[in-house]
Amino acid sequence: MLKRTLFCLAAVCLMIIADAQQIKIPAPSPTQTIKQDFGISTIELTYSRPNMRGRTIFGDLVPYGKLWRTGANAATRIKFADDVSVGGVPVKAGDYVLYTIPNPNEWEVILNKGINNWGIDGYKESDDVARFKVKTMNAPMQTETFTMQFVNVMPSSTDLRIIWDKTAVQVPITMDVDSKVMAQINNAMNKDNRPYFQSAMYYMESGKDLKQALAWFDKAIEQNPNAFWIHYQRANALAKLGRKVEAKTAAMKSLELAKQQNNNDYISLNEKLIAGLK
């Protein structure tokens, strides 16, 4: 009888556990992962997002002068797919933990190799790879949910903005894009299938030798004579060189081809370029 009773109790317990395992409730501090294309690679950020819920945040829930996981739950992680500089400090490609030490007027930002740490547990200063300070900013509006995002995303620089309540900081991140792209161009130009158009575009957009860019646009047109977008960019290069008559001729050719292929975007672009050359 006792055995039967114990068996029944065990069965009931298993049923309760099974039922409990089927319940899914919202996380109080949900995790967010952001993957940002940057330069010629990517940055990936994973962090947990607590809410204010009427609490005083900085100086209370998040004490001043103390190490913070920069979010909730597990330590915030950031992954660089290529070498970068963070806050002016060179950082090799790889996975890191992002810690901060908030203060009223500035925060100390720390990148650390302790990717298996839970929160600040396991933190070792000897694992730091970068440590620098950034000024705080007053946010125009209150942010209920702790937020991190990449802003001002330019070809070789971006900022990681951290904002909660009415406090914000920005962490500058840069990459030596030019030397990497130039190495690719130099290598590619020694091969049979040469990327003339991409190389010309990079030269023109980054303020390099326009005459070299124009020569590559010419080569690209030889490869693809009906590419209206190449003719358009060639016209841009000629306009930048001050060769307006030739630029107008190139734009007219691009316009003709765009009309033949019913591309309204390039029809409009060429019409604006031609109007600006008068």
Backbone hydrogen bonds, N-H to C=O, Kabsch-Sander energy under -0.5 kcal/mol:
donor,donor_aa,acceptor,acceptor_aa,energy
5,T,1,M,-2.4
6,L,2,L,-2.6
7,F,3,K,-2.3
8,C,4,R,-2.3
9,L,5,T,-2.4
10,A,6,L,-2.4
11,A,7,F,-2.3
12,V,8,C,-2.4
13,C,9,L,-2.4
14,L,10,A,-2.3
15,M,11,A,-2.1
16,I,12,V,-2.2
17,I,13,C,-2.6
18,A,14,L,-2.5
19,D,15,M,-2.4
20,A,16,I,-2.4
21,Q,17,I,-2.1
22,Q,18,A,-0.7
22,Q,19,D,-1.0
23,I,20,A,-1.3
32,Q,47,Y,-2.9
34,I,45,L,-2.8
36,Q,34,I,-0.5
36,Q,43,I,-3.2
37,D,35,K,-0.5
38,F,41,S,-2.5
41,S,38,F,-2.6
43,I,36,Q,-2.2
44,E,79,K,-2.4
45,L,34,I,-2.9
46,T,77,R,-2.6
47,Y,32,Q,-2.2
49,R,30,P,-2.3
52,M,144,E,-1.5
55,R,52,M,-1.7
57,I,55,R,-0.5
59,G,62,V,-3.0
60,D,57,I,-1.7
61,L,56,T,-1.9
62,V,57,I,-2.9
65,G,102,P,-2.8
66,K,63,P,-0.9
68,W,100,T,-2.9
72,A,48,S,-0.5
75,A,117,N,-0.8
76,T,69,R,-1.5
77,R,46,T,-2.6
78,I,96,Y,-2.8
79,K,44,E,-3.1
80,F,94,G,-2.5
81,A,42,T,-2.4
81,A,79,K,-0.5
84,V,91,V,-2.6
85,S,174,T,-2.5
86,V,89,V,-2.7
87,G,85,S,-0.5
87,G,172,P,-3.1
89,V,86,V,-1.7
91,V,84,V,-3.4
94,G,80,F,-1.8
96,Y,78,I,-2.4
97,V,112,N,-3.2
98,L,76,T,-2.7
99,Y,97,V,-0.7
99,Y,110,I,-2.6
100,T,68,W,-1.9
101,I,108,E,-2.3
103,N,106,E,-0.5
107,W,134,V,-2.8
108,E,101,I,-1.9
109,V,107,W,-0.5
109,V,132,F,-3.5
110,I,99,Y,-2.9
111,L,130,A,-2.3
112,N,97,V,-2.3
113,K,127,D,-2.0
115,I,113,K,-2.3
117,N,114,G,-1.9
118,W,121,D,-0.8
119,G,117,N,-0.7
121,D,118,W,-2.1
123,Y,120,I,-2.0
127,D,124,K,-1.9
128,D,125,E,-1.8
129,V,111,L,-3.2
130,A,111,L,-1.4
132,F,109,V,-2.0
134,V,107,W,-2.5
136,T,105,N,-2.0
137,M,168,A,-2.8
139,A,137,M,-0.7
139,A,166,K,-2.4
143,T,165,D,-2.5
144,E,142,Q,-0.6
146,F,50,P,-2.7
147,T,163,I,-2.5
149,Q,161,R,-2.0
151,V,149,Q,-0.5
151,V,159,D,-2.9
154,M,152,N,-1.0
154,M,157,S,-3.2
158,T,173,I,-2.5
159,D,151,V,-2.5
160,L,171,V,-2.7
161,R,149,Q,-3.2
161,R,159,D,-0.8
162,I,169,V,-2.8
163,I,147,T,-2.7
164,W,167,T,-2.3
165,D,143,T,-2.4
167,T,164,W,-2.4
168,A,137,M,-2.2
169,V,162,I,-2.3
171,V,160,L,-2.6
173,I,158,T,-3.0
174,T,85,S,-2.6
175,M,156,S,-2.2
177,V,175,M,-2.2
180,K,176,D,-0.9
181,V,177,V,-2.8
182,M,178,D,-2.9
183,A,179,S,-1.7
184,Q,180,K,-1.7
185,I,181,V,-2.6
186,N,182,M,-2.7
187,N,183,A,-2.0
188,A,184,Q,-2.9
189,M,185,I,-2.4
190,N,187,N,-1.2
191,K,188,A,-1.8
194,R,192,D,-1.4
196,Y,194,R,-2.0
199,S,195,P,-2.2
200,A,196,Y,-2.6
201,M,197,F,-2.6
202,Y,198,Q,-2.3
203,Y,199,S,-2.3
204,M,200,A,-2.5
205,E,201,M,-2.8
206,S,202,Y,-1.9
207,G,204,M,-0.9
208,K,203,Y,-2.8
210,L,208,K,-0.5
213,A,209,D,-2.0
214,L,210,L,-2.8
215,A,211,K,-2.0
216,W,212,Q,-1.9
217,F,213,A,-2.3
218,D,214,L,-2.2
219,K,215,A,-1.7
220,A,216,W,-2.4
221,I,217,F,-2.2
222,E,218,D,-1.7
223,Q,219,K,-1.5
224,N,220,A,-1.8
227,A,224,N,-1.7
228,F,226,N,-1.4
230,I,227,A,-0.9
231,H,227,A,-1.7
232,Y,228,F,-2.2
233,Q,229,W,-1.9
234,R,230,I,-2.4
235,A,231,H,-2.1
236,N,232,Y,-1.9
237,A,233,Q,-2.2
238,L,234,R,-2.4
239,A,235,A,-2.3
240,K,236,N,-2.3
241,L,237,A,-1.5
242,G,239,A,-1.3
243,R,238,L,-2.5
244,K,242,G,-1.3
247,A,243,R,-2.2
248,K,244,K,-2.6
249,T,245,V,-1.9
250,A,246,E,-2.3
251,A,247,A,-2.4
252,M,248,K,-2.5
253,K,249,T,-1.9
254,S,250,A,-2.2
255,L,251,A,-2.7
256,E,252,M,-2.4
257,L,253,K,-2.2
258,A,254,S,-2.6
259,K,255,L,-2.3
260,Q,256,E,-2.0
261,Q,257,L,-1.7
262,N,259,K,-1.1
263,N,258,A,-2.6
264,N,262,N,-0.9
267,I,263,N,-1.7
268,S,264,N,-2.3
269,L,265,D,-2.3
270,N,266,Y,-2.3
271,E,267,I,-2.0
272,K,268,S,-2.2
273,L,269,L,-2.2
274,I,270,N,-2.9
275,A,271,E,-2.2
276,G,272,K,-1.7
277,L,273,L,-0.7
277,L,274,I,-1.1
278,K,275,A,-0.9
